[in-house]
Amino acid sequence: MSRLRGTYYLLKHALLTVPGDVAETGLFQGGSGILMALMLHSWDFCGHRRYWGFDSFRGLPRAVAADMAGSATVGAAGQMAVARDVVEANFKAAGVNMSSGLVTLIPGWFNETLPGAAVRHIAFLRLDGDMFTSTRDALVNLYDKVVPGGLVYVDDYGSFNGCKMAVDIFRKQRGITQPLHWIRELAYPVEAVWWRKPLREHPLRGGGGGGGGSGGCSSSGGMDD
């Protein structure tokens, strides 16, 4: 419950302070995605923001060496697989209008779907891929689309070996020094983490996802081109 509550408050803050859409990698049964879609319906006063959900719908990918380096969870291929039609049914049962254009679900492995993903500006990026490659591919392909001041949330940082390593390597390579804020669960001292993308980045750290500032009423989730 702590992670879901954290998702709620972080997304609410992002919606009130920065423009852009919501992107989530790793949906499982759709619980957090449903929460965020319903929040967009209630809090996106201009009606331009969208929720983008990426999932293989075939479970976790194969573990690599980085997933096995540590004493936390490794994860196994196919674990936590939930079919796309089941996830869509869960969204509909919760009252999300799947034909309104608010929600887009993209099936496939992240290394295939994320490089050409149509989402352009992200206010809140929620990663829940668990494994090293899933987390790395999400950060490599979507972090630069997070707007300055936007929020990055990583689930399972404290419980999956590969997830933590992917985040730590990416932050070091990109020179990201913003502190990691912890979200605790009973089983782990640190389960999820989040950080805010700086309003200005050093030129050597890569580009941003567009201008910052408060959310406005324009296209592309409140972002002007």
C-alpha positions in Angstrom: 0.0 0.0 0.0 2.9 2.4 0.7 4.0 2.2 -3.0 0.5 2.8 -4.3 0.1 5.7 -1.9 3.4 7.0 -3.0 2.4 6.8 -6.6 -0.7 8.8 -5.9 1.0 11.6 -4.2 3.9 11.8 -6.6 1.6 11.8 -9.6 -0.7 14.4 -8.1 2.4 16.7 -7.5 3.6 16.1 -11.1 0.2 17.0 -12.5 0.0 20.2 -10.6 3.6 21.4 -11.3 4.8 20.2 -14.7 3.4 19.4 -18.2 3.6 16.1 -19.9 2.1 12.7 -20.0 2.3 9.6 -17.7 4.4 6.6 -18.8 4.6 3.3 -17.0 6.8 0.3 -17.9 5.6 -3.0 -16.4 1.8 -3.2 -15.7 1.3 -6.6 -14.2 -2.5 -6.7 -13.6 -2.9 -2.9 -14.1 -3.4 -1.7 -10.6 -1.1 1.3 -10.6 -2.0 2.1 -14.2 -5.7 2.2 -13.3 -5.0 4.5 -10.4 -3.0 6.9 -12.6 -5.6 6.8 -15.4 -8.4 7.7 -13.0 -6.2 10.5 -11.6 -5.6 11.9 -15.1 -9.4 11.9 -15.6 -9.9 13.8 -12.4 -6.8 16.1 -12.3 -6.0 16.8 -16.0 -8.2 19.9 -16.2 -7.2 20.6 -19.8 -7.8 17.1 -21.0 -4.6 16.7 -23.0 -2.5 14.3 -20.9 -2.4 10.6 -21.7 -1.4 7.4 -19.9 1.1 5.2 -21.8 1.4 1.7 -20.5 4.2 -0.6 -21.8 4.3 -4.3 -21.1 5.4 -7.5 -22.8 2.2 -9.2 -21.5 4.4 -12.3 -21.5 6.0 -11.8 -18.1 9.6 -10.9 -17.2 12.4 -11.4 -19.7 15.3 -13.8 -19.2 17.6 -13.0 -16.3 21.1 -11.8 -17.1 24.2 -11.8 -15.0 23.3 -8.4 -13.4 20.1 -9.9 -12.1 22.0 -12.6 -10.2 24.5 -10.3 -8.6 23.2 -9.8 -5.1 21.1 -11.3 -2.4 17.8 -9.9 -3.4 15.2 -11.3 -5.9 16.5 -12.5 -9.3 13.3 -13.0 -11.2 12.5 -15.6 -13.9 11.5 -15.5 -17.5 7.7 -15.5 -17.8 7.1 -14.6 -14.2 4.1 -12.3 -13.5 2.7 -12.7 -17.0 -0.8 -11.3 -17.4 -2.5 -11.2 -20.9 -3.3 -7.9 -22.4 -7.0 -8.6 -22.6 -7.1 -9.3 -18.9 -5.3 -6.0 -18.1 -7.7 -4.1 -20.4 -10.7 -5.8 -18.7 -9.3 -4.7 -15.3 -9.1 -1.1 -16.6 -12.6 -1.2 -17.8 -14.0 -2.8 -14.7 -12.5 0.1 -12.7 -14.3 2.6 -14.8 -11.5 3.7 -17.2 -12.9 4.5 -20.7 -10.5 2.6 -22.9 -11.9 4.2 -26.1 -11.5 7.8 -25.1 -7.8 8.1 -26.1 -6.8 8.6 -22.5 -5.1 5.2 -22.2 -2.7 3.6 -24.7 -1.3 0.1 -24.0 1.7 -1.0 -26.0 2.6 -4.7 -26.1 6.1 -6.0 -26.6 9.5 -6.3 -25.1 10.9 -2.9 -24.1 13.9 -3.0 -26.3 11.5 -3.3 -29.3 8.7 -0.8 -28.3 10.4 1.9 -26.3 13.0 3.3 -28.9 10.2 4.4 -31.2 7.5 5.1 -28.6 5.2 7.9 -29.6 5.1 9.5 -26.1 7.0 12.8 -26.4 6.9 14.6 -23.0 6.6 12.8 -19.7 5.7 14.4 -16.4 5.7 11.2 -14.4 7.7 8.1 -15.4 6.9 5.0 -13.4 9.2 2.0 -13.9 8.2 -1.5 -12.7 10.1 -3.8 -15.0 11.9 -5.6 -12.1 14.8 -6.9 -14.2 18.1 -5.4 -15.3 17.3 -5.2 -19.0 13.7 -4.0 -18.5 14.8 -1.2 -16.2 17.8 -0.2 -18.3 15.8 -0.1 -21.5 13.2 2.1 -19.9 15.7 4.6 -18.6 17.8 4.7 -21.8 14.8 5.3 -24.0 12.4 7.4 -21.8 14.5 9.4 -19.4 15.3 12.1 -21.9 11.6 12.5 -22.5 10.9 13.4 -18.8 10.5 17.1 -18.6 12.6 19.2 -16.3 11.1 19.0 -12.9 9.4 15.8 -13.8 9.4 12.7 -11.5 11.0 9.3 -12.0 9.7 6.5 -9.8 11.3 3.0 -9.8 9.5 0.2 -8.2 11.3 -2.9 -6.8 14.6 -1.0 -6.5 15.1 -2.5 -3.1 13.9 -6.0 -3.9 15.3 -7.0 -7.3 19.1 -7.2 -7.9 19.0 -6.2 -11.5 16.6 -3.3 -11.1 18.9 -1.6 -8.5 22.0 -2.2 -10.6 20.4 -0.7 -13.7 19.3 2.4 -11.9 22.7 2.9 -10.2 24.6 2.4 -13.5 22.4 4.7 -15.4 22.5 7.5 -12.8 26.3 7.2 -12.6 26.7 7.3 -16.4 24.5 10.3 -16.8 25.9 12.2 -13.8 22.5 12.3 -12.0 23.1 13.5 -8.5 19.6 14.2 -7.3 19.0 12.2 -4.1 17.0 8.9 -4.2 14.0 9.2 -2.0 12.9 6.0 -0.4 9.4 4.4 -0.3 9.3 1.6 2.3 7.4 -1.6 2.5 7.2 -4.0 5.4 9.3 -6.7 3.8 12.1 -4.4 2.7 13.7 -1.3 4.3 13.7 0.3 0.8 11.2 -1.1 -1.8 10.8 1.8 -4.3 12.7 5.0 -5.0 12.1 8.2 -6.8 13.9 11.4 -7.8 13.1 14.7 -9.5 14.7 15.5 -12.8 16.6 18.8 -12.3 15.2 22.0 -13.9 18.6 22.4 -15.6 21.0 19.7 -16.6 24.7 19.9 -17.3 25.2 19.7 -21.1 27.3 16.5 -20.7 24.4 14.8 -18.9 22.1 14.6 -21.9 19.1 16.5 -23.1 15.8 17.1 -21.4 12.3 16.4 -22.5 11.4 20.0 -23.2 10.8 23.1 -21.3 9.8 23.1 -17.6 7.3 25.2 -15.8 3.8 24.5 -14.6 1.3 22.4 -16.6 -0.5 24.4 -19.2 -3.4 23.8 -21.6 -1.7 22.9 -24.9 -1.2 19.8 -26.9 1.2 16.9 -26.1 0.3 16.7 -22.5 0.5 20.4 -21.8 3.8 20.9 -23.7 4.4 23.2 -26.7 6.9 21.9 -29.3 
